[in-house]
Protein backbone atom coordinates (compact mmCIF):
# COMPACT_ATOMS: atom_id res chain seq x y z
CA UNK A 1 0.00 0.00 0.00
CA UNK A 2 1.20 3.54 -0.77
CA UNK A 3 1.65 6.45 1.60
CA UNK A 4 -1.32 7.98 3.40
CA UNK A 5 -2.75 11.14 1.78
CA UNK A 6 -1.20 13.34 4.49
CA UNK A 7 2.26 11.72 4.21
CA UNK A 8 3.82 14.02 1.70
CA UNK A 9 6.61 16.55 1.73
CA UNK A 10 6.80 19.70 -0.33
CA UNK A 11 10.17 20.91 -1.52
CA UNK A 12 11.40 23.88 0.51
CA UNK A 13 10.62 27.37 -0.72
CA UNK A 14 7.66 28.86 -2.51
CA UNK A 15 5.11 26.77 -4.38
CA UNK A 16 4.06 29.02 -7.24
CA UNK A 17 0.61 28.35 -8.55
CA UNK A 18 -2.33 29.98 -10.28
CA UNK A 19 -5.90 30.56 -9.25
CA UNK A 20 -8.41 30.89 -12.09
CA UNK A 21 -11.79 32.62 -12.13
CA UNK A 22 -13.10 32.16 -15.65
CA UNK A 23 -16.31 33.20 -17.33
CA UNK A 24 -17.44 35.75 -14.75
CA UNK A 25 -20.50 37.42 -16.32
CA UNK A 26 -21.46 40.98 -15.46
CA UNK A 27 -23.60 43.82 -16.78
CA UNK A 28 -21.73 47.12 -16.98
CA UNK A 29 -21.76 50.58 -18.51
CA UNK A 30 -18.56 50.78 -20.54
CA UNK A 31 -17.88 52.01 -24.04
CA UNK A 32 -16.70 55.00 -25.99
CA UNK A 33 -20.16 56.25 -26.93
CA UNK A 34 -22.57 57.92 -24.51
CA UNK A 35 -25.46 55.69 -25.63
CA UNK A 36 -23.31 52.59 -25.19
CA UNK A 37 -22.50 53.56 -21.60
CA UNK A 38 -26.09 54.57 -20.84
CA UNK A 39 -27.63 51.34 -22.18
CA UNK A 40 -24.92 49.10 -20.79
CA UNK A 41 -23.85 45.71 -22.00
CA UNK A 42 -22.71 42.24 -21.03
CA UNK A 43 -19.07 41.57 -20.17
CA UNK A 44 -17.17 38.38 -19.42
CA UNK A 45 -14.15 38.65 -17.14
CA UNK A 46 -11.43 36.02 -16.79
CA UNK A 47 -8.97 36.39 -13.91
CA UNK A 48 -5.73 34.45 -13.44
CA UNK A 49 -3.82 35.12 -10.22
CA UNK A 50 -0.28 33.94 -9.56
CA UNK A 51 0.15 33.12 -5.88
CA UNK A 52 2.43 31.21 -3.54
CA UNK A 53 0.38 28.12 -2.66
CA UNK A 54 2.87 26.58 -0.20
CA UNK A 55 1.02 27.61 3.00
CA UNK A 56 -2.41 26.57 1.70
CA UNK A 57 -1.11 23.28 0.28
CA UNK A 58 0.21 22.20 3.67
CA UNK A 59 -2.38 23.74 6.02
CA UNK A 60 -5.57 23.15 3.96
CA UNK A 61 -6.92 26.38 5.51
CA UNK A 62 -8.78 29.13 3.67
CA UNK A 63 -6.92 31.90 5.46
CA UNK A 64 -3.67 30.66 3.89
CA UNK A 65 -4.72 31.37 0.30
CA UNK A 66 -6.45 34.02 -1.77
CA UNK A 67 -10.17 33.78 -1.05
CA UNK A 68 -11.99 33.25 -4.38
CA UNK A 69 -15.09 35.26 -3.39
CA UNK A 70 -12.89 38.27 -2.60
CA UNK A 71 -11.23 38.08 -6.03
CA UNK A 72 -14.67 37.67 -7.63
CA UNK A 73 -15.99 40.73 -5.77
CA UNK A 74 -13.10 42.86 -7.07
CA UNK A 75 -14.00 42.01 -10.67
CA UNK A 76 -17.75 42.40 -10.07
CA UNK A 77 -17.52 45.76 -8.33
CA UNK A 78 -15.28 47.35 -10.96
CA UNK A 79 -17.26 45.94 -13.89
CA UNK A 80 -20.76 46.63 -12.56
CA UNK A 81 -20.17 49.84 -10.61
CA UNK A 82 -17.44 51.53 -12.66
CA UNK A 83 -17.82 53.30 -15.98
CA UNK A 84 -14.98 53.30 -18.49
CA UNK A 85 -14.63 54.34 -22.11
CA UNK A 86 -12.13 51.58 -22.93
CA UNK A 87 -11.85 47.89 -22.11
CA UNK A 88 -8.14 48.56 -21.58
CA UNK A 89 -8.95 50.89 -18.67
CA UNK A 90 -11.36 48.42 -17.07
CA UNK A 91 -9.03 45.43 -17.44
CA UNK A 92 -6.08 47.37 -16.01
CA UNK A 93 -8.05 48.52 -12.98
CA UNK A 94 -9.28 45.00 -12.27
CA UNK A 95 -5.74 43.61 -12.60
CA UNK A 96 -4.31 46.31 -10.30
CA UNK A 97 -7.01 45.72 -7.68
CA UNK A 98 -6.45 41.93 -7.82
CA UNK A 99 -2.69 42.47 -7.49
CA UNK A 100 -3.35 44.49 -4.30
CA UNK A 101 -4.99 41.47 -2.60
CA UNK A 102 -2.77 39.81 0.02
CA UNK A 103 -0.80 36.93 -1.42
CA UNK A 104 -1.24 37.83 -5.09
CA UNK A 105 2.10 38.00 -6.93
CA UNK A 106 0.78 38.70 -10.44
CA UNK A 107 -2.58 39.16 -12.12
CA UNK A 108 -3.77 38.52 -15.67
CA UNK A 109 -7.23 39.79 -16.61
CA UNK A 110 -9.20 39.43 -19.83
CA UNK A 111 -12.37 41.47 -20.36
CA UNK A 112 -14.61 40.48 -23.24
CA UNK A 113 -17.42 42.72 -24.42
CA UNK A 114 -20.28 40.57 -25.63
CA UNK A 115 -22.10 41.42 -28.87
CA UNK A 116 -25.24 43.55 -28.41
CA UNK A 117 -27.24 42.13 -31.32
CA UNK A 118 -28.10 38.47 -31.95
CA UNK A 119 -26.65 38.58 -35.47
CA UNK A 120 -23.30 39.73 -34.09
CA UNK A 121 -21.21 36.68 -33.26
CA UNK A 122 -17.87 38.22 -32.38
CA UNK A 123 -17.05 39.74 -29.01
CA UNK A 124 -14.10 42.03 -28.39
CA UNK A 125 -11.53 41.37 -25.69
CA UNK A 126 -8.57 42.98 -24.01
CA UNK A 127 -6.07 41.18 -21.79
CA UNK A 128 -3.61 42.78 -19.37
CA UNK A 129 -0.97 41.20 -17.15
CA UNK A 130 0.57 42.87 -14.08
CA UNK A 131 3.45 42.96 -13.25
C-alpha positions as CSV (number, residue, x, y, z in Angstrom):
1,X,0.0,0.0,0.0
2,X,1.2,3.5,-0.8
3,X,1.7,6.5,1.6
4,X,-1.3,8.0,3.4
5,X,-2.8,11.1,1.8
6,X,-1.2,13.3,4.5
7,X,2.3,11.7,4.2
8,X,3.8,14.0,1.7
9,X,6.6,16.6,1.7
10,X,6.8,19.7,-0.3
11,X,10.2,20.9,-1.5
12,X,11.4,23.9,0.5
13,X,10.6,27.4,-0.7
14,X,7.7,28.9,-2.5
15,X,5.1,26.8,-4.4
16,X,4.1,29.0,-7.2
17,X,0.6,28.4,-8.5
18,X,-2.3,30.0,-10.3
19,X,-5.9,30.6,-9.3
20,X,-8.4,30.9,-12.1
21,X,-11.8,32.6,-12.1
22,X,-13.1,32.2,-15.7
23,X,-16.3,33.2,-17.3
24,X,-17.4,35.7,-14.7
25,X,-20.5,37.4,-16.3
26,X,-21.5,41.0,-15.5
27,X,-23.6,43.8,-16.8
28,X,-21.7,47.1,-17.0
29,X,-21.8,50.6,-18.5
30,X,-18.6,50.8,-20.5
31,X,-17.9,52.0,-24.0
32,X,-16.7,55.0,-26.0
33,X,-20.2,56.2,-26.9
34,X,-22.6,57.9,-24.5
35,X,-25.5,55.7,-25.6
36,X,-23.3,52.6,-25.2
37,X,-22.5,53.6,-21.6
38,X,-26.1,54.6,-20.8
39,X,-27.6,51.3,-22.2
40,X,-24.9,49.1,-20.8
41,X,-23.9,45.7,-22.0
42,X,-22.7,42.2,-21.0
43,X,-19.1,41.6,-20.2
44,X,-17.2,38.4,-19.4
45,X,-14.1,38.7,-17.1
46,X,-11.4,36.0,-16.8
47,X,-9.0,36.4,-13.9
48,X,-5.7,34.5,-13.4
49,X,-3.8,35.1,-10.2
50,X,-0.3,33.9,-9.6
51,X,0.2,33.1,-5.9
52,X,2.4,31.2,-3.5
53,X,0.4,28.1,-2.7
54,X,2.9,26.6,-0.2
55,X,1.0,27.6,3.0
56,X,-2.4,26.6,1.7
57,X,-1.1,23.3,0.3
58,X,0.2,22.2,3.7
59,X,-2.4,23.7,6.0
60,X,-5.6,23.2,4.0
61,X,-6.9,26.4,5.5
62,X,-8.8,29.1,3.7
63,X,-6.9,31.9,5.5
64,X,-3.7,30.7,3.9
65,X,-4.7,31.4,0.3
66,X,-6.4,34.0,-1.8
67,X,-10.2,33.8,-1.1
68,X,-12.0,33.3,-4.4
69,X,-15.1,35.3,-3.4
70,X,-12.9,38.3,-2.6
71,X,-11.2,38.1,-6.0
72,X,-14.7,37.7,-7.6
73,X,-16.0,40.7,-5.8
74,X,-13.1,42.9,-7.1
75,X,-14.0,42.0,-10.7
76,X,-17.8,42.4,-10.1
77,X,-17.5,45.8,-8.3
78,X,-15.3,47.3,-11.0
79,X,-17.3,45.9,-13.9
80,X,-20.8,46.6,-12.6
81,X,-20.2,49.8,-10.6
82,X,-17.4,51.5,-12.7
83,X,-17.8,53.3,-16.0
84,X,-15.0,53.3,-18.5
85,X,-14.6,54.3,-22.1
86,X,-12.1,51.6,-22.9
87,X,-11.9,47.9,-22.1
88,X,-8.1,48.6,-21.6
89,X,-9.0,50.9,-18.7
90,X,-11.4,48.4,-17.1
91,X,-9.0,45.4,-17.4
92,X,-6.1,47.4,-16.0
93,X,-8.1,48.5,-13.0
94,X,-9.3,45.0,-12.3
95,X,-5.7,43.6,-12.6
96,X,-4.3,46.3,-10.3
97,X,-7.0,45.7,-7.7
98,X,-6.4,41.9,-7.8
99,X,-2.7,42.5,-7.5
100,X,-3.4,44.5,-4.3
101,X,-5.0,41.5,-2.6
102,X,-2.8,39.8,0.0
103,X,-0.8,36.9,-1.4
104,X,-1.2,37.8,-5.1
105,X,2.1,38.0,-6.9
106,X,0.8,38.7,-10.4
107,X,-2.6,39.2,-12.1
108,X,-3.8,38.5,-15.7
109,X,-7.2,39.8,-16.6
110,X,-9.2,39.4,-19.8
111,X,-12.4,41.5,-20.4
112,X,-14.6,40.5,-23.2
113,X,-17.4,42.7,-24.4
114,X,-20.3,40.6,-25.6
115,X,-22.1,41.4,-28.9
116,X,-25.2,43.5,-28.4
117,X,-27.2,42.1,-31.3
118,X,-28.1,38.5,-31.9
119,X,-26.6,38.6,-35.5
120,X,-23.3,39.7,-34.1
121,X,-21.2,36.7,-33.3
122,X,-17.9,38.2,-32.4
123,X,-17.1,39.7,-29.0
124,X,-14.1,42.0,-28.4
125,X,-11.5,41.4,-25.7
126,X,-8.6,43.0,-24.0
127,X,-6.1,41.2,-21.8
128,X,-3.6,42.8,-19.4
129,X,-1.0,41.2,-17.1
130,X,0.6,42.9,-14.1
131,X,3.4,43.0,-13.2
